[in-house]
Amino acid sequence: MYIVTAEEMYEIDRYAIEKGGIAGKLLMENAGSQVAHQIKKAYDINQRIAIVVGSGNNGGDGFVIGRYLAEYGFDVTLFQLVADQKIKGDAAYHKQLFLNHSDKLEHVTESNQLKDRLIAYRLVVDAILGIGVSGEVREPIRSMIEVINQSDLTRISVDIPSGLPANDGEDVDIAVKADQTYIIEAPKVSTFCEPTSNYYGNWDIVKIGIPTSAYLEVASKRWRTTSEVQASFPNKGIYAHKGSNGRGVIIGAQPTMPGSVLLSARAALRSGAGLITVATLKENIPIIANGCVEATYHVLPNLMDRLSEKDLKAFEQFDAIAVGMGMGRARSELLSSIIENLDKPVLIDADGLYHLKTFLDKKAEKRATIIITPHYGEMAMLSNLSVSDIKKAPFEVSKQFAIKHKLYIVLKGKNTIITTPNGTQIVSNQGNPGLAKGGTGDVLSGILLTMIMQHPTILDGLANGAYVHGMAADLLIDQKQHTEIDLLATDVIEGLSQVFRTFS
């Protein structure tokens, strides 16, 4: 499933009309009819519905929705907030079709009028402004949105809550706070950004017949769906062996933090890795081995010096490396020696990210394929931006950083954004607040280590790993084995088997 900016959606519509031969009137008909069908399924026919329309395609969708809902038997009235001359083109065509079937259209020019009218209704369908909003919302629409937000009605937005920017990196002036949004064709970038996602309420996607080829021309962002995960998940052959399932090494853990690599190792093995070695200090091994008897060990004298030739030779035998968990932030050259000397995928998390920053901009050779897994605070540290700046524009910040430094980013959050060195992005939005606990990031690192060893591309491995991690937490909550309060990182590891059963 593609995710689009406003500009990309305009190009996709243009492609569908000019190259696909699908008339704009038909696309509008499809959009409105599909939204009406969803409303019919979800809401009581005895509830009176007000549809508030503006100019442009969003208003045109509102006229179609009104026509179909009236045909279904709903008591529907349309409130037009703009002058007649602003209803043009395809929207004017569908306005006339609505009037051919119903006379329940009222012109409302002031917010007090709208407030008085809405008292008699239970649902309000917001079809005022579309995806082209940027900056300040002007009067009288601004006051109309305030009236809608202050009402006790159930608020349903069409495609995007009116007033909300479609892209990231833009400030919200005022926008409808929807209870439900029916997104047309593809989710917009703001659907997955923390400052804007709550405006959508619950959301569903309605397809209107735009050909897939239209997206291939312009879109570079995708939302990972269950079907895509299942289709791309590797199948183990009957002749699989521990070597073919991936040999990984996890490096880290000061004596005060042995649990970090223990969690990563257990998660990697539970995710299907064939062999996992933990490279750590000698004193950590009894503690880690007590919790993970399946792992093997490589003793490091410390976590600060560059790796010896013997260590580098040993690590050459692995398919991928994870480093940084529990490593501490004292000055260290261990990470730089790995990246400069080993031609392997190297996943860097936690304290490793602080060490990465010290030489990220240096021109030293980097043989490794670098994958970083920061949360917002760590991304702020790496990019020298504020957390609020990153939350406002997570897609753009990640893209520019990945391209500049030629690395993969897994920006962790409710909507985890995976970015490749060429700027391609995938969103995984599984998971729940129960994951906001210490150790869950270590579990994710272990899962990702296994997935990048087993998938044909690093991007697929990262996307599917993020999905599996979040889904494990979701299943544990949905099946009432845990709550968001008591869920622990170790529970997520045990929940992985439930995820894999859904794929079989």
Protein Blocks (a to p, Z undefined) as FASTA:
>chain_A
ZZddfklmmmmmmmmmmmnopafklmmmmmmmmmmmmmmmmpcfklccdddddedjklmm
mmmmmmmmmmnopacddddfbdfklpgcjlmmmmmmmmmmoccdcddfbfklmmmmmmmp
mbdcdffbcckbgcjaddfklmmmmmmmmpmbdcddehiaghiafbghiacfbdcddfbd
cdehiacfklmgfklmmmnmpaddddehiafklmmmmpccdcddfklmmmmpccddfkbc
fklnopaddeehifklmmmmmmmmmmmmmnopabdcddddfklmmmmmmmomkbccdddf
bfkbccdfklmmmmmmpmbdcehihnbjadcfklmmmmmmmccddddehjlmmmmmmmmm
pcbdcfbacdddddfklmmmmnopafklmmmmmmlmmmmmmmmnopadddddfbdcdddf
kopacddfedcfklmcghjlmmmmmmmmmmmmmpmbfklmmmmmmmmmmmmmmmmmmnop
acfklpcfklmmmmmmmmmmmmZZ
